[in-house]
Amino acid sequence: QHQGWRRQRAPIALGRTRALEGITVLAEGLTDGDLNTRLAALRGLGRMACPQAAEEILNWVAGAGLAVPALPLQSALVQCCAERPQILLPYLQHAEGAIREMLGRVFGEVATPSLGSEVLQFVDDDLQELRAAAARALSNAEPGLAVNALSELAQDAVWFVRLRAIVSLGKLGHKTGIPSLLRGLTDRRRRDWDNF
């Protein structure tokens, strides 16, 4: 029992060192048969907070699927992808189902203004989570690029996509977005938001 505890604490401690040499060892822990060991390795990689750790996690997810709960996976990826969010794009474009939703949420958290045009490909996506993530990411984009896309998303059939678009329009604070912002705020379907 004491060894199991140490086995789960060691990857997290290794991640805290941020020594790039530890990434390979932590990545091996992702393939362990024990869920707690996989979670500890994932947390360790998340503590590394670097693109190299993100690559290991993303490659593992691409092969193994969701072998851990989505929330810790999402948290580790947010930490690791913040420095270079474009690392998510190829994985996001080829992922499906729950993995794609989770990657979309991560992308929405870490997207930067320089990715504005990359985000546009997800505005018309079939997956409502990804449209909402695109709306969130567009709050950081150049207003000339973002206002039209956010105005379109503010008309979405899904309430939380509309809500995210309205919040992003407000955050942008650009005068060309005011008409869409006002339409969104006076939308009769807004009652859905009030129940949230």
Backbone bond lengths (Angstrom), bond angles and torsions (degrees), N, CA, C in turn:
res aa  C-N    CA-C-N  psi(-1)  N-CA   C-N-CA  omega(-1)  CA-C   N-CA-C  phi
1 Q - - - 1.454 - - 1.537 110.24 -
2 H 1.330 116.42 -42.57 1.463 120.44 178.99 1.529 110.91 -63.48
3 Q 1.338 116.18 -37.75 1.467 120.20 178.56 1.523 111.34 -65.54
4 G 1.329 117.69 -39.26 1.462 121.49 178.46 1.515 111.75 -61.94
5 W 1.333 115.48 -39.60 1.464 120.30 178.37 1.522 110.11 -63.91
6 R 1.335 115.86 -45.23 1.468 119.61 178.58 1.519 111.36 -63.85
7 R 1.310 115.14 -38.37 1.466 119.79 -178.67 1.528 110.99 -63.48
8 Q 1.310 116.66 -30.63 1.458 120.33 179.88 1.530 112.11 -86.63
9 R 1.320 118.10 -25.80 1.460 121.13 179.41 1.531 111.87 -82.56
10 A 1.318 116.70 -31.38 1.470 121.08 -175.59 1.530 112.98 -60.07
11 P 1.348 119.61 -45.63 1.472 118.21 179.85 1.531 113.39 -62.17
12 I 1.315 116.36 -35.73 1.465 119.61 179.60 1.527 109.72 -67.88
13 A 1.334 116.04 -42.08 1.468 120.08 177.57 1.526 110.70 -63.54
14 L 1.323 116.65 -40.67 1.466 120.58 178.05 1.530 110.53 -62.85
15 G 1.317 117.04 -40.55 1.460 120.90 178.08 1.514 112.55 -62.60
16 R 1.332 116.09 -36.39 1.467 120.25 179.12 1.526 112.53 -62.50
17 T 1.322 116.82 -27.22 1.469 119.67 -179.46 1.521 111.68 -70.33
18 R 1.331 116.00 -23.78 1.467 122.64 -177.70 1.524 112.67 59.06
19 A 1.314 115.95 24.15 1.465 120.95 176.95 1.523 108.43 -79.23
20 L 1.318 116.88 117.48 1.463 121.12 -176.27 1.522 112.27 -58.55
21 E 1.322 117.17 -25.55 1.465 120.70 178.88 1.528 111.49 -63.48
22 G 1.325 117.23 -23.38 1.456 121.17 -178.68 1.520 114.25 -79.76
23 I 1.315 117.85 -11.14 1.467 120.71 -176.47 1.519 111.62 -61.62
24 T 1.321 117.70 -43.61 1.468 121.13 -179.00 1.520 110.92 -61.73
25 V 1.324 116.98 -43.53 1.466 121.35 179.43 1.526 110.33 -63.46
26 L 1.322 116.56 -44.74 1.463 120.19 179.51 1.523 111.16 -65.35
27 A 1.324 117.24 -38.21 1.466 120.76 178.97 1.525 110.78 -62.77
28 E 1.317 117.39 -34.77 1.468 120.32 176.68 1.522 110.89 -63.45
29 G 1.327 116.75 -34.01 1.461 120.99 178.63 1.518 113.27 -65.01
30 L 1.326 117.07 -22.90 1.467 120.58 178.90 1.521 112.00 -65.98
31 T 1.317 117.10 -23.89 1.469 120.74 -177.54 1.524 112.38 -96.07
32 D 1.318 118.11 4.38 1.461 122.22 -179.95 1.529 110.31 -63.74
33 G 1.300 116.31 150.17 1.461 121.34 -179.92 1.519 113.91 -72.31
34 D 1.318 117.32 -20.17 1.461 122.32 -177.74 1.531 110.53 -91.44
35 L 1.322 116.59 125.94 1.465 121.75 -178.96 1.525 111.86 -58.28
36 N 1.330 117.54 -42.98 1.465 120.13 -178.74 1.526 111.92 -63.27
37 T 1.314 116.62 -35.75 1.466 120.03 177.40 1.522 110.10 -68.77
38 R 1.335 116.76 -40.88 1.473 119.90 177.09 1.527 110.72 -61.81
39 L 1.333 116.16 -43.09 1.468 119.99 178.98 1.530 111.59 -64.09
40 A 1.325 116.99 -40.57 1.466 120.16 178.46 1.526 110.53 -64.23
41 A 1.330 117.21 -41.96 1.469 120.85 177.67 1.527 110.23 -63.48
42 L 1.320 116.26 -41.04 1.463 120.98 178.74 1.529 110.77 -63.21
43 R 1.319 116.63 -44.62 1.470 120.15 177.93 1.530 110.81 -63.17
44 G 1.328 116.25 -39.30 1.460 119.95 177.26 1.515 111.87 -61.65
45 L 1.327 116.25 -43.97 1.469 119.92 177.57 1.525 110.62 -65.02
46 G 1.319 116.39 -38.69 1.461 120.00 177.26 1.519 111.78 -60.95
47 R 1.321 116.43 -38.55 1.471 120.33 178.47 1.525 111.59 -66.49
48 M 1.328 116.80 -25.52 1.472 120.03 176.93 1.534 110.13 -61.93
49 A 1.331 115.75 -36.07 1.469 122.00 176.62 1.525 112.49 50.68
50 C 1.324 116.23 49.77 1.466 119.67 179.43 1.529 109.93 -140.47
51 P 1.327 117.74 156.27 1.468 121.45 -178.75 1.530 113.89 -59.31
52 Q 1.326 117.70 -32.16 1.464 120.07 179.50 1.528 110.72 -64.02
53 A 1.326 116.68 -39.43 1.462 120.79 176.61 1.525 110.14 -67.46
54 A 1.335 116.57 -38.03 1.469 120.45 177.30 1.522 110.64 -60.67
55 E 1.323 117.41 -42.97 1.477 121.40 178.88 1.520 110.72 -57.94
56 E 1.328 116.76 -44.36 1.472 120.37 179.90 1.526 110.91 -62.89
57 I 1.315 116.39 -44.78 1.467 120.20 -179.86 1.525 110.02 -64.07
58 L 1.320 117.20 -46.61 1.469 121.35 -177.58 1.523 111.64 -64.63
59 N 1.322 117.24 -40.62 1.471 119.86 177.14 1.520 110.69 -63.84
60 W 1.325 116.45 -39.96 1.457 120.82 178.78 1.534 110.76 -64.69
61 V 1.325 117.09 -45.70 1.468 120.76 179.39 1.526 110.53 -63.45
62 A 1.328 117.11 -39.22 1.466 120.46 179.30 1.524 110.99 -60.99
63 G 1.322 117.29 -32.94 1.459 120.50 -179.71 1.511 114.53 -90.97
64 A 1.334 117.22 -38.63 1.463 121.18 -172.59 1.520 113.84 -100.49
65 G 1.318 118.26 -16.09 1.460 120.51 -175.64 1.516 110.30 77.61
66 L 1.326 116.01 -155.90 1.467 120.79 -179.50 1.527 109.41 -85.10
67 A 1.322 116.38 83.34 1.463 121.77 -179.51 1.530 111.51 -90.29
68 V 1.317 115.98 2.34 1.469 123.48 175.32 1.531 106.73 -139.67
69 P 1.332 118.21 162.79 1.466 119.13 176.02 1.531 111.41 -58.59
70 A 1.314 116.14 148.83 1.465 121.51 -174.08 1.526 113.34 -65.37
71 L 1.325 118.75 -35.90 1.468 120.49 -175.45 1.531 113.64 -63.25
72 P 1.344 119.77 -49.97 1.466 117.83 177.45 1.531 112.37 -64.28
73 L 1.317 116.17 -33.17 1.466 120.28 177.78 1.523 110.02 -65.29
74 Q 1.302 115.73 -46.01 1.466 121.18 178.59 1.530 110.43 -60.98
75 S 1.313 117.04 -44.14 1.461 121.39 -179.77 1.531 111.39 -61.14
76 A 1.322 117.10 -45.78 1.470 120.90 179.44 1.521 110.83 -62.69
77 L 1.328 116.67 -41.37 1.465 119.50 -179.55 1.527 112.08 -68.47
78 V 1.319 117.59 -36.89 1.468 119.81 176.97 1.531 109.22 -60.64
79 Q 1.321 116.78 -44.37 1.464 120.38 179.41 1.528 111.40 -63.14
80 C 1.327 116.45 -42.08 1.468 120.63 -173.90 1.528 113.52 -81.80
81 C 1.316 118.20 -25.36 1.469 121.11 -175.62 1.521 113.33 -96.70
82 A 1.312 117.63 -5.81 1.469 120.22 -176.77 1.525 112.11 -59.65
83 E 1.310 116.84 -36.84 1.469 121.06 -178.49 1.528 112.22 -71.82
84 R 1.337 116.59 -35.54 1.463 120.75 -177.76 1.538 109.61 -140.89
85 P 1.343 118.26 78.15 1.467 121.22 -175.35 1.526 114.48 -63.10
86 Q 1.319 118.46 -25.30 1.465 120.56 -178.98 1.526 112.12 -63.74
87 I 1.321 117.51 -13.54 1.457 121.53 178.03 1.535 110.82 -62.24
88 L 1.328 116.47 -25.61 1.469 121.57 -178.78 1.527 113.57 -74.76
89 L 1.318 117.34 -27.75 1.467 121.31 -169.13 1.524 114.87 -53.98
90 P 1.332 120.86 -51.89 1.466 118.36 -178.40 1.528 112.76 -62.50
91 Y 1.323 116.78 -35.03 1.462 120.16 179.62 1.524 110.27 -71.05
92 L 1.308 116.01 -41.11 1.459 121.91 179.76 1.523 111.29 -63.52
93 Q 1.312 117.00 -38.06 1.463 121.13 -178.64 1.526 112.58 -70.15
94 H 1.328 117.67 -25.72 1.467 120.42 -176.84 1.523 113.98 -106.52
95 A 1.322 117.77 -9.87 1.464 121.05 -178.67 1.523 110.72 -77.11
96 E 1.325 114.93 161.50 1.466 120.96 178.95 1.522 110.07 -135.29
97 G 1.318 115.24 161.13 1.457 122.62 171.83 1.514 115.17 57.38
98 A 1.341 114.96 -135.32 1.464 121.36 -174.61 1.526 112.17 -62.69
99 I 1.321 116.83 -33.34 1.469 119.71 178.84 1.524 109.63 -66.25
100 R 1.305 116.73 -41.98 1.468 120.76 179.73 1.532 110.81 -64.98
101 E 1.323 116.66 -40.28 1.471 120.44 177.07 1.524 110.81 -60.49
102 M 1.331 115.66 -47.27 1.459 120.55 -178.94 1.528 110.73 -63.52
103 L 1.333 117.31 -44.26 1.467 120.59 178.52 1.529 110.75 -63.91
104 G 1.324 116.82 -34.85 1.462 120.73 176.57 1.518 111.82 -63.61
105 R 1.338 116.71 -40.36 1.468 120.04 177.31 1.529 110.74 -65.22
106 V 1.329 116.08 -40.81 1.469 119.80 177.30 1.526 109.64 -61.95
107 F 1.323 116.27 -45.18 1.461 121.01 -179.21 1.524 110.74 -60.57
108 G 1.323 116.37 -41.82 1.460 120.35 177.65 1.521 112.56 -61.40
109 E 1.326 117.25 -31.42 1.467 121.82 179.44 1.524 112.97 -76.14
110 V 1.337 116.60 -36.27 1.470 118.81 -169.52 1.524 114.84 -106.25
111 A 1.329 117.88 -6.48 1.469 120.13 -176.57 1.525 111.14 -60.63
112 T 1.312 115.51 142.48 1.466 122.43 -179.55 1.526 109.16 -116.10
113 P 1.332 118.04 165.82 1.470 120.36 179.64 1.527 113.62 -54.70
114 S 1.307 117.28 -32.27 1.467 119.66 -178.59 1.526 112.51 -66.82
115 L 1.319 117.83 -16.76 1.465 121.66 179.61 1.519 112.98 -93.33
116 G 1.311 118.13 6.69 1.459 121.84 -175.17 1.509 114.39 -45.78
117 S 1.313 117.96 -50.69 1.463 120.39 -177.85 1.528 111.62 -68.13
118 E 1.325 117.99 -29.89 1.468 121.30 177.97 1.528 110.94 -68.41
119 V 1.320 116.04 -33.16 1.464 121.39 -178.70 1.526 110.93 -68.83
120 L 1.321 116.82 -30.99 1.467 121.01 -175.76 1.525 113.19 -57.61
121 Q 1.327 118.34 -29.20 1.458 120.49 -179.57 1.532 112.54 -64.53
122 F 1.320 117.46 -17.08 1.460 120.91 -177.78 1.531 113.37 -99.94
123 V 1.325 117.73 -2.74 1.467 121.55 -178.52 1.526 111.22 -63.05
124 D 1.319 117.75 -36.44 1.468 121.80 -178.87 1.524 112.70 -102.47
125 D 1.307 118.04 17.31 1.459 121.76 -175.91 1.527 111.29 -64.48
126 D 1.314 116.70 149.58 1.465 121.57 177.78 1.527 111.84 -67.14
127 L 1.301 116.98 -27.86 1.455 122.13 -175.90 1.533 110.20 -83.96
128 Q 1.326 116.31 116.68 1.460 120.51 -176.75 1.531 111.98 -62.71
129 E 1.330 118.02 -34.70 1.466 120.73 176.61 1.523 111.24 -60.11
130 L 1.318 115.92 -38.37 1.463 120.21 -178.54 1.528 111.14 -73.29
131 R 1.332 117.14 -36.77 1.472 119.40 174.97 1.530 110.10 -62.93
132 A 1.339 116.68 -41.86 1.466 120.40 178.20 1.528 110.56 -65.02
133 A 1.324 116.78 -39.65 1.468 120.43 177.35 1.524 110.57 -64.40
134 A 1.326 116.59 -39.15 1.471 120.26 177.58 1.525 109.98 -63.15
135 A 1.324 116.54 -42.17 1.467 119.99 178.53 1.525 110.66 -61.41
136 R 1.301 115.84 -42.44 1.470 119.31 178.68 1.525 110.65 -64.14
137 A 1.319 116.97 -45.07 1.469 120.87 -178.93 1.525 111.62 -64.47
138 L 1.327 117.05 -33.86 1.464 120.42 -178.79 1.525 112.76 -68.73
139 S 1.315 117.50 -14.38 1.466 119.28 176.53 1.524 111.17 -65.49
140 N 1.331 116.38 -16.34 1.466 121.31 179.14 1.523 112.75 -103.24
141 A 1.326 117.58 0.44 1.468 121.07 -174.82 1.529 111.18 -86.31
142 E 1.310 114.97 172.07 1.464 120.64 174.82 1.530 108.45 -64.77
143 P 1.334 118.72 133.54 1.466 120.92 -177.42 1.526 114.02 -54.66
144 G 1.320 117.50 -39.42 1.465 119.92 179.86 1.512 112.48 -59.71
145 L 1.300 116.60 -31.48 1.456 122.56 179.92 1.532 111.29 -85.93
146 A 1.319 116.09 -37.15 1.459 120.77 -169.62 1.522 115.33 -85.22
147 V 1.317 118.85 -34.30 1.466 120.99 -170.64 1.524 111.88 -59.79
148 N 1.330 118.75 -46.97 1.469 120.35 -179.33 1.523 111.76 -62.29
149 A 1.327 116.36 -44.45 1.462 119.82 -179.99 1.525 110.83 -65.52
150 L 1.321 117.38 -42.70 1.466 120.46 179.21 1.524 111.49 -67.48
151 S 1.321 117.26 -34.28 1.467 120.42 176.46 1.521 110.24 -63.80
152 E 1.323 116.37 -38.56 1.469 120.86 176.46 1.526 110.34 -66.31
153 L 1.325 116.81 -44.52 1.467 120.49 -179.87 1.529 111.82 -67.86
154 A 1.320 117.88 -26.30 1.466 121.30 177.69 1.525 111.65 -68.47
155 Q 1.335 117.14 -12.37 1.470 122.67 177.49 1.535 111.67 -102.20
156 D 1.322 118.29 4.10 1.464 123.50 -174.63 1.527 111.22 -57.36
157 A 1.315 116.09 152.88 1.462 121.31 179.32 1.529 112.08 -71.97
158 V 1.312 117.71 -22.64 1.466 122.13 -176.58 1.530 109.56 -95.57
159 W 1.331 115.84 127.21 1.458 120.87 -172.03 1.520 113.72 -60.41
160 F 1.350 118.61 -41.21 1.460 117.65 -175.72 1.526 112.38 -74.91
161 V 1.333 117.52 -20.54 1.468 120.36 172.21 1.532 108.58 -71.14
162 R 1.337 115.76 -44.53 1.474 119.72 177.08 1.527 110.55 -59.71
163 L 1.326 116.07 -45.82 1.462 120.91 -179.46 1.527 110.94 -59.27
164 R 1.318 116.77 -47.01 1.462 120.82 -179.68 1.530 110.76 -62.00
165 A 1.340 116.83 -39.22 1.468 120.72 179.34 1.528 110.91 -65.86
166 I 1.325 117.29 -41.91 1.465 121.36 179.66 1.529 110.15 -64.84
167 V 1.320 116.51 -44.21 1.467 120.28 178.15 1.529 109.94 -60.63
168 S 1.318 117.10 -42.16 1.469 120.88 -179.97 1.523 111.83 -67.50
169 L 1.329 116.95 -38.91 1.470 119.54 175.42 1.529 110.32 -60.64
170 G 1.323 115.95 -42.36 1.462 119.78 177.50 1.521 112.24 -63.55
171 K 1.321 116.30 -40.34 1.461 120.54 179.29 1.526 111.52 -66.53
172 L 1.334 116.39 -37.84 1.468 119.88 177.54 1.521 110.78 -61.56
173 G 1.330 115.54 -42.52 1.453 120.76 177.51 1.520 114.69 62.71
174 H 1.316 116.58 28.79 1.468 120.00 -179.23 1.526 109.17 -94.68
175 K 1.323 116.32 140.46 1.468 120.60 -174.54 1.522 112.90 -60.94
176 T 1.324 119.66 -29.65 1.470 120.15 -179.66 1.526 112.19 -70.44
177 G 1.323 117.26 -15.89 1.457 120.44 178.69 1.515 113.97 -90.73
178 I 1.328 117.45 -6.72 1.469 120.96 -175.77 1.529 112.77 -60.08
179 P 1.347 120.71 -45.67 1.468 118.49 179.29 1.536 112.78 -58.41
180 S 1.313 117.50 -43.18 1.472 120.26 178.78 1.516 110.92 -67.66
181 L 1.299 116.55 -37.39 1.459 121.03 178.08 1.526 110.40 -62.91
182 L 1.320 117.10 -44.69 1.468 121.05 178.46 1.526 111.51 -65.28
183 R 1.339 116.81 -41.83 1.472 119.84 177.17 1.527 110.43 -60.16
184 G 1.306 115.34 -42.28 1.462 119.44 -179.80 1.512 112.82 -66.08
185 L 1.307 116.40 -39.41 1.458 120.22 -179.10 1.520 112.90 -72.28
186 T 1.326 117.54 -23.49 1.466 120.81 179.08 1.528 112.09 -103.14
187 D 1.301 117.70 7.92 1.464 123.21 -179.63 1.532 109.89 -64.65
188 R 1.317 116.76 130.95 1.469 120.94 178.92 1.525 111.50 -62.48
189 R 1.318 115.59 -30.07 1.465 119.40 -179.75 1.528 111.36 -72.08
190 R 1.299 117.73 -2.09 1.455 122.69 -178.83 1.525 111.91 -62.77
191 R 1.315 117.05 -19.90 1.464 120.47 178.47 1.518 111.20 -55.65
192 D 1.340 116.64 -29.94 1.465 119.79 177.78 1.528 110.54 -58.67
193 W 1.320 116.78 -35.91 1.463 120.87 -178.68 1.519 109.99 -68.04
194 D 1.345 115.21 -39.03 1.456 119.70 -176.40 1.523 111.90 -64.16
195 N 1.327 116.68 -25.47 1.458 120.72 179.50 1.515 112.00 -82.93
196 F 1.309 116.90 -7.25 1.467 121.07 -176.64 1.501 110.77 -81.48
